[in-house]
Amino acid sequence: MPKVEKWQKKAAWLVSIALGIAILVTGGVLFFGSSILDECIVIAIMVMVFPPTVVNIIDYRWRKSVDEHLPDLFRTIVQAQQTGMTLPQALEEASKRDYGPLTRELKKMVSQMSWGLSFEEALEYFSKHVDTMLVKRTVPLIIEASRSGGRVEKVFEPIGKFVQSTLLLEKERKTQTRPYIAIIYVAFFVFLFTIVLLFRSFFTQITEESLLGNALLTTEAAKRLFFHMTTIQAFFSGLVAGKMSEGTLYGGLKHSLILLLIGFLALKMLL
């Protein structure tokens, strides 16, 4: 799984926003005042969300893989230092093993140190480049341990346990929040079912009735109203699901995209 750079994330947003605006402008010119314009708006939103969502999924999996391999890396460093190796030598030995995406970053560190970069500078560059929460928390401890000298391997053992405990807590949190994510999806399906049931059973008759000679709501206006409600419900429900599962609204874009697509297809086929 490749690392997604910051410029790639920005490029994904710029391209998707440009495409979305192009769809909005085209829809506004061709279908202004028509219900088709609403569909163009939803399609534009999905186009805007799709590339950043894919980029975010790739980046999230890369970061997760890095964090999951940290305990194994620290264990290897401890074992190497117990044999008498220095910390830079232990890292060089660790770079020869497979730690997923960490292997490439370790090889970069070894190369940088071979070019004359100090161990601390290489480690700081590693922390900035990898840029995960656990790496940012552990690297300063490693640097301070390296400066203080002594038996540095004793520092890596509690750091490894801390990382492992953090990962276990994260998995436990996700396991506990899965039922709530399911509730959000079920609530959205119930919302769609209620809309379709109301519209097909008696709302079409009610909208054609009149009060004091004026129509309350035409069938076409009712469809557009339900379409707007579904779009808003889908988008913000997805963001809430992402906030609960991953702790960020950015992580909820994939849920928003899925719910928008389901709602769009359901209303197109059933209303």
Secondary structure as GFF3:
##gff-version 3
##sequence-region A 1 271
A	DSSP	alpha_helix	6	31	.	.	.	ID=ss1
A	DSSP	alpha_helix	36	82	.	.	.	ID=ss2
A	DSSP	alpha_helix	87	94	.	.	.	ID=ss3
A	DSSP	alpha_helix	101	114	.	.	.	ID=ss4
A	DSSP	alpha_helix	119	130	.	.	.	ID=ss5
A	DSSP	alpha_helix	133	148	.	.	.	ID=ss6
A	DSSP	alpha_helix	153	198	.	.	.	ID=ss7
A	DSSP	pi_helix	199	203	.	.	.	ID=ss8
A	DSSP	alpha_helix	204	208	.	.	.	ID=ss9
A	DSSP	beta_strand	210	211	.	.	.	ID=ss10
A	DSSP	beta_strand	214	215	.	.	.	ID=ss11
A	DSSP	alpha_helix	219	246	.	.	.	ID=ss12
A	DSSP	three_ten_helix	250	252	.	.	.	ID=ss13
A	DSSP	alpha_helix	253	270	.	.	.	ID=ss14
###
